[in-house]
């Protein structure tokens, strides 16, 4: 599992996906979320604005990332 360091206490899911280099732009994140391939802490997530905090686990296509 890879940890992705964040500067703030919370980060939006769309921003996190960009920070982790999983998408190039916000529109790519929106499409990925609409396809249902993203989970947060084991639950499917479709909201790009979902607030993540340190310790949350984001999974995309079998790759797991921890918010750090």
C-alpha positions as CSV (number, residue, x, y, z in Angstrom):
1,X,0.0,0.0,0.0
2,X,1.4,3.4,-1.0
3,X,1.0,6.4,1.3
4,X,0.3,9.7,-0.4
5,X,1.4,12.7,1.7
6,X,-1.0,15.6,2.0
7,X,-0.3,19.1,3.4
8,X,-3.8,19.9,4.7
9,X,-5.8,18.1,7.4
10,X,-8.4,17.1,4.8
11,X,-8.4,16.8,1.0
12,X,-11.2,16.3,-1.5
13,X,-11.2,12.9,-3.3
14,X,-10.8,14.5,-6.8
15,X,-7.7,16.5,-5.6
16,X,-6.3,13.3,-4.0
17,X,-6.7,11.3,-7.2
18,X,-4.7,14.1,-9.0
19,X,-2.1,14.3,-6.3
20,X,-1.6,10.5,-6.4
21,X,-1.1,10.8,-10.2
22,X,-4.1,8.5,-10.9
23,X,-5.8,11.1,-13.1
24,X,-4.5,14.1,-15.1
25,X,-7.5,16.4,-14.6
26,X,-10.6,16.8,-12.6
27,X,-12.8,15.7,-15.5
28,X,-10.8,12.4,-15.6
29,X,-11.6,11.9,-11.9
30,X,-15.3,12.6,-12.5
31,X,-15.4,9.9,-15.2
32,X,-13.5,7.4,-13.1
33,X,-15.9,8.0,-10.2
34,X,-18.9,7.6,-12.5
35,X,-17.5,4.2,-13.6
36,X,-17.6,3.0,-10.0
37,X,-14.0,1.9,-9.8
38,X,-13.1,4.0,-6.7
39,X,-13.7,2.9,-3.1
40,X,-13.0,4.8,0.1
41,X,-12.5,2.7,3.2
42,X,-14.0,-0.3,1.4
43,X,-17.2,1.6,0.3
44,X,-17.9,2.6,-3.4
45,X,-17.6,6.4,-3.8
46,X,-18.9,8.5,-6.6
47,X,-18.6,12.0,-5.1
48,X,-15.5,13.9,-6.3
49,X,-15.9,16.4,-3.4
50,X,-15.8,13.6,-0.7
51,X,-13.6,14.8,2.1
52,X,-10.7,12.5,3.0
53,X,-8.6,12.6,6.2
54,X,-5.3,11.1,7.1
55,X,-5.6,7.3,7.4
56,X,-8.4,6.9,4.8
57,X,-7.8,4.2,2.2
58,X,-8.6,4.9,-1.4
59,X,-8.6,1.9,-3.8
60,X,-8.7,2.2,-7.6
61,X,-8.5,-0.8,-9.8
62,X,-6.9,-2.9,-7.2
63,X,-4.3,-0.3,-6.1
64,X,-4.6,0.9,-2.5
65,X,-3.5,4.3,-1.4
66,X,-3.5,5.7,2.2
67,X,-4.0,9.4,2.8
68,X,-1.0,10.6,4.7
